[in-house]
Amino acid sequence: MPKTDRSLTSDERTNLTRLIQKGLKRIGAERAAAPEPDKLQQLISQALDMYRKLDTSRREALINDASISLGSLWGQVICDQMGWTWVLYREDSQPEQYAVVPPDRAHLIFPMLFISDLLDDPSIEQNSLLLYESVKSGTLPLTDSRDYFVLGARLN
């Protein structure tokens, strides 16, 4: 099963930047000159906790927009802090998906899907900070280059 990724086009990058700005606004950090990455992750986690406490119908009405904007911001912090990069990832004949990967492509995170899972099911552990800290500290499963080992998504 072939696994591939490609760099974002200029238009895709522009769109992602817009979504990141929307995520900053959603957590109230759009006015900060240079927000600390750890603080941004804490604010994202707090926003997720808030959304997860909403009643089901209200949460479902917000989940798509919140997942995309907060997921974009969450992924960008990983890129900025750890030197990962945004790509469009494809496996077999599946559609391309936005993902962040380290330079060796050993691991892969789908930030928007990760955040969507956390918002969609409040019964699962809200572990956005835990995954961030694991990536930051390098305590990730051992794997080979170009394995694209998926982190953070439920594999049903």
Residue frames as qw, qx, qy, qz and C-alpha x, y, z in Angstrom:
[[0.000, 0.887, 0.462, 0.000, 0.00, 0.00, 0.00],
 [0.474, 0.346, -0.012, 0.810, 1.81, 3.14, -1.22],
 [0.292, -0.830, -0.329, 0.343, 2.02, 6.03, 1.20],
 [0.470, 0.355, 0.156, 0.793, 2.93, 9.41, -0.25],
 [0.127, -0.818, -0.325, 0.458, 2.89, 13.05, 0.65],
 [0.454, 0.522, 0.233, 0.684, 3.36, 16.26, -1.21],
 [0.205, -0.176, -0.236, 0.933, 4.11, 19.84, -0.28],
 [0.204, 0.741, 0.535, -0.351, 1.27, 22.31, -0.08],
 [0.382, 0.566, 0.350, 0.642, 0.63, 24.57, -3.03],
 [0.118, 0.134, -0.165, 0.970, 0.70, 28.32, -2.51],
 [0.493, -0.366, -0.273, -0.740, -3.11, 28.41, -2.46],
 [0.767, -0.351, -0.537, 0.004, -3.32, 25.53, 0.03],
 [0.507, -0.083, -0.421, 0.747, -0.76, 27.24, 2.27],
 [0.121, -0.258, -0.005, -0.958, -2.69, 30.51, 2.09],
 [0.663, -0.403, -0.404, -0.485, -5.89, 28.71, 3.07],
 [0.737, -0.264, -0.530, 0.326, -4.11, 26.96, 5.94],
 [0.279, 0.087, -0.282, 0.914, -2.73, 30.29, 7.17],
 [0.391, -0.365, -0.169, -0.828, -6.26, 31.71, 7.17],
 [0.780, -0.372, -0.472, -0.176, -7.45, 28.71, 9.23],
 [0.605, -0.096, -0.472, 0.634, -4.58, 29.14, 11.68],
 [0.011, -0.227, 0.123, -0.966, -5.56, 32.80, 12.14],
 [0.623, -0.391, -0.319, -0.597, -9.13, 31.68, 12.76],
 [0.778, -0.261, -0.533, 0.209, -7.84, 29.22, 15.39],
 [0.357, 0.059, -0.359, 0.860, -5.87, 32.00, 17.10],
 [0.316, -0.315, -0.059, -0.893, -9.01, 34.12, 17.18],
 [0.736, -0.342, -0.501, -0.301, -11.05, 31.20, 18.54],
 [0.721, -0.322, -0.464, 0.401, -8.72, 30.89, 21.57],
 [0.211, -0.968, -0.131, 0.039, -8.34, 34.65, 22.02],
 [0.658, -0.446, 0.250, 0.552, -4.67, 34.78, 21.04],
 [0.584, 0.634, 0.328, 0.386, -4.89, 36.69, 17.75],
 [0.020, 0.977, -0.046, 0.206, -3.57, 39.89, 19.28],
 [0.713, -0.589, 0.268, 0.270, -0.50, 38.40, 20.96],
 [0.226, 0.820, -0.449, -0.276, 2.72, 39.45, 19.23],
 [0.490, 0.373, -0.787, -0.037, 4.45, 36.09, 19.56],
 [0.806, -0.399, 0.141, -0.413, 2.45, 33.67, 21.71],
 [0.222, -0.471, 0.851, -0.069, 4.53, 30.99, 23.40],
 [0.519, 0.081, -0.761, -0.380, 3.93, 27.56, 21.80],
 [0.224, -0.155, -0.897, 0.348, 3.28, 25.91, 25.16],
 [0.224, 0.296, 0.399, -0.839, 0.75, 28.63, 26.03],
 [0.505, 0.205, -0.409, -0.732, -0.99, 28.19, 22.68],
 [0.449, -0.032, -0.886, -0.113, -1.29, 24.46, 23.31],
 [0.052, -0.238, -0.751, 0.614, -2.73, 25.15, 26.77],
 [0.361, 0.300, 0.096, -0.878, -5.28, 27.54, 25.30],
 [0.523, 0.121, -0.666, -0.519, -6.24, 24.99, 22.63],
 [0.311, -0.118, -0.920, 0.206, -6.65, 22.34, 25.32],
 [0.121, 0.288, 0.538, -0.783, -8.85, 24.68, 27.38],
 [0.474, 0.247, -0.234, -0.812, -10.99, 25.46, 24.31],
 [0.475, 0.025, -0.842, -0.255, -11.39, 21.73, 23.64],
 [0.135, -0.205, -0.839, 0.486, -12.45, 21.17, 27.24],
 [0.294, 0.296, 0.237, -0.877, -15.02, 23.95, 26.90],
 [0.531, 0.194, -0.494, -0.660, -16.45, 22.56, 23.64],
 [0.378, -0.007, -0.926, -0.004, -16.58, 19.03, 25.06],
 [0.032, 0.240, 0.722, -0.649, -18.81, 20.27, 27.91],
 [0.408, 0.143, -0.149, -0.889, -21.44, 21.66, 25.52],
 [0.732, 0.194, 0.544, -0.360, -24.64, 19.74, 25.02],
 [0.606, 0.077, 0.705, 0.361, -24.56, 17.37, 22.04],
 [0.441, 0.761, 0.445, 0.164, -26.57, 19.50, 19.61],
 [0.027, -0.980, 0.134, 0.147, -24.55, 22.67, 20.31],
 [0.494, -0.515, 0.608, 0.347, -21.24, 20.77, 20.10],
 [0.620, 0.285, 0.665, 0.305, -22.26, 19.10, 16.82],
 [0.322, 0.914, 0.248, 0.019, -23.16, 22.50, 15.34],
 [0.085, -0.938, 0.318, 0.111, -19.63, 23.79, 16.08],
 [0.830, -0.290, 0.426, 0.215, -17.52, 20.67, 15.57],
 [0.756, 0.481, 0.243, 0.371, -16.55, 21.10, 11.92],
 [0.198, 0.901, -0.092, 0.375, -15.38, 24.70, 12.14],
 [0.518, -0.772, 0.350, -0.114, -13.72, 24.19, 15.54],
 [0.908, -0.105, 0.340, 0.221, -11.94, 21.02, 14.40],
 [0.673, 0.578, 0.135, 0.440, -10.51, 22.68, 11.32],
 [0.064, 0.897, -0.160, 0.407, -9.43, 25.95, 12.93],
 [0.598, -0.689, 0.387, -0.131, -8.12, 24.50, 16.21],
 [0.932, 0.022, 0.289, 0.218, -6.58, 21.54, 14.38],
 [0.573, 0.708, -0.017, 0.411, -4.77, 23.88, 11.99],
 [0.161, -0.865, 0.320, -0.352, -3.39, 25.89, 14.89],
 [0.829, -0.435, 0.351, -0.030, -2.47, 22.76, 16.88],
 [0.893, 0.258, 0.195, 0.313, -0.58, 21.36, 13.88],
 [0.371, 0.821, -0.120, 0.417, 1.19, 24.65, 13.17],
 [0.449, -0.792, 0.365, -0.194, 2.50, 24.79, 16.73],
 [0.911, -0.146, 0.345, 0.171, 3.97, 21.31, 16.20],
 [0.706, 0.572, 0.106, 0.404, 5.60, 22.53, 12.99],
 [0.055, 0.901, -0.188, 0.388, 6.95, 25.72, 14.53],
 [0.590, -0.686, 0.384, -0.184, 8.19, 24.05, 17.71],
 [0.797, -0.242, 0.544, 0.097, 9.56, 20.75, 16.36],
 [0.001, -0.506, 0.632, 0.587, 10.50, 21.42, 12.76],
 [0.468, 0.324, 0.821, 0.055, 7.70, 19.29, 11.34],
 [0.100, 0.186, -0.382, -0.900, 5.97, 20.34, 8.13],
 [0.644, 0.375, 0.373, -0.553, 2.49, 20.41, 6.66],
 [0.011, -0.167, 0.836, 0.522, 1.86, 18.03, 3.78],
 [0.788, 0.120, -0.018, -0.603, -1.03, 16.51, 1.92],
 [0.263, -0.290, 0.919, -0.039, -0.82, 12.79, 2.65],
 [0.796, 0.184, -0.211, -0.536, -2.32, 9.98, 0.62],
 [0.368, -0.249, 0.895, -0.047, -2.46, 6.25, 1.19],
 [0.372, 0.283, 0.861, 0.203, -3.51, 4.02, -1.67],
 [0.068, 0.461, 0.554, 0.690, -6.49, 5.49, -3.49],
 [0.245, -0.718, -0.543, 0.361, -7.78, 7.43, -0.45],
 [0.174, 0.923, 0.135, 0.315, -8.27, 11.20, -0.77],
 [0.443, 0.341, -0.366, 0.744, -5.44, 13.47, 0.28],
 [0.501, -0.793, -0.347, 0.009, -5.55, 14.74, 3.87],
 [0.057, 0.832, -0.333, 0.439, -3.73, 17.56, 5.60],
 [0.891, -0.353, -0.197, 0.206, -1.10, 16.17, 7.95],
 [0.067, -0.894, 0.432, -0.100, 2.05, 17.20, 9.80],
 [0.973, 0.059, -0.114, 0.192, 5.18, 15.09, 9.50],
 [0.482, -0.726, 0.322, 0.369, 8.76, 15.20, 10.77],
 [0.247, 0.712, -0.514, -0.409, 11.56, 15.46, 8.20],
 [0.072, -0.275, 0.948, 0.143, 12.11, 11.67, 8.16],
 [0.644, -0.042, -0.368, -0.670, 8.37, 10.94, 7.74],
 [0.210, 0.048, -0.944, 0.249, 8.57, 8.31, 10.51],
 [0.061, 0.455, 0.743, -0.488, 5.41, 9.67, 12.14],
 [0.077, -0.348, -0.493, -0.793, 2.28, 11.42, 10.97],
 [0.068, 0.428, 0.652, -0.622, -0.47, 13.42, 12.67],
 [0.005, -0.540, -0.584, -0.606, -3.76, 14.49, 11.10],
 [0.076, -0.039, -0.451, 0.888, -4.37, 17.54, 13.32],
 [0.475, -0.090, -0.125, -0.867, -7.89, 18.30, 12.11],
 [0.735, -0.149, -0.615, -0.244, -8.98, 14.67, 12.47],
 [0.442, -0.045, -0.691, 0.569, -7.30, 14.44, 15.88],
 [0.136, 0.015, 0.323, -0.936, -9.16, 17.50, 17.17],
 [0.606, -0.090, -0.368, -0.700, -12.40, 16.32, 15.54],
 [0.639, -0.137, -0.754, 0.058, -12.15, 12.98, 17.37],
 [0.251, -0.095, -0.607, 0.748, -11.65, 14.80, 20.68],
 [0.310, 0.038, 0.104, -0.944, -14.65, 17.04, 20.09],
 [0.602, -0.052, -0.570, -0.557, -16.88, 14.37, 18.65],
 [0.784, -0.289, -0.549, -0.031, -16.61, 11.98, 21.59],
 [0.217, -0.751, 0.346, -0.519, -16.24, 13.57, 25.04],
 [0.916, -0.369, 0.103, -0.120, -15.96, 10.08, 26.57],
 [0.855, 0.229, -0.147, 0.441, -12.45, 9.62, 25.17],
 [0.554, -0.560, -0.093, 0.609, -9.49, 11.17, 26.95],
 [0.282, 0.956, 0.018, 0.073, -8.80, 14.76, 25.91],
 [0.800, -0.349, 0.194, 0.447, -5.09, 14.21, 25.32],
 [0.491, 0.833, 0.036, 0.251, -4.10, 17.12, 23.07],
 [0.176, -0.887, 0.406, -0.131, -1.49, 18.34, 25.56],
 [0.793, -0.318, 0.514, 0.076, -0.19, 14.82, 26.13],
 [0.805, 0.432, 0.289, 0.285, 0.40, 14.27, 22.41],
 [0.230, 0.931, -0.138, 0.245, 2.03, 17.69, 22.11],
 [0.441, -0.754, 0.481, -0.077, 4.36, 16.94, 25.03],
 [0.876, -0.047, 0.455, 0.151, 5.19, 13.50, 23.58],
 [0.664, 0.663, 0.123, 0.325, 6.17, 15.04, 20.24],
 [0.020, -0.942, 0.237, -0.237, 8.07, 17.84, 21.98],
 [0.554, -0.629, 0.543, -0.054, 10.04, 15.44, 24.18],
 [0.398, 0.478, -0.737, -0.264, 10.58, 12.89, 21.40],
 [0.353, -0.100, 0.883, -0.291, 8.89, 10.10, 23.36],
 [0.714, 0.329, -0.151, -0.599, 7.22, 8.57, 20.32],
 [0.939, 0.013, 0.342, -0.029, 6.95, 4.96, 19.20],
 [0.294, -0.489, 0.651, 0.500, 10.10, 3.72, 17.50],
 [0.737, 0.548, 0.385, -0.089, 9.60, 3.40, 13.78],
 [0.607, -0.005, 0.421, 0.674, 11.54, 3.64, 10.55],
 [0.062, 0.395, -0.200, -0.895, 11.84, 6.57, 8.19],
 [0.385, 0.100, -0.514, -0.760, 8.91, 6.94, 5.81],
 [0.074, -0.231, -0.960, 0.137, 6.72, 4.64, 7.93],
 [0.319, -0.343, -0.202, -0.860, 4.15, 7.43, 8.47],
 [0.316, -0.293, -0.851, 0.300, 3.19, 5.91, 11.82],
 [0.238, -0.647, -0.320, -0.651, -0.07, 7.66, 12.71],
 [0.249, -0.137, -0.629, 0.723, -0.22, 9.44, 16.07],
 [0.151, 0.151, 0.290, -0.933, -3.29, 10.91, 17.71],
 [0.587, 0.044, -0.307, -0.748, -6.10, 9.43, 15.68],
 [0.691, -0.051, 0.641, -0.330, -8.42, 6.66, 16.68],
 [0.250, 0.284, -0.796, -0.473, -8.02, 3.83, 14.25],
 [0.690, 0.070, 0.471, -0.545, -11.45, 2.19, 14.20]]
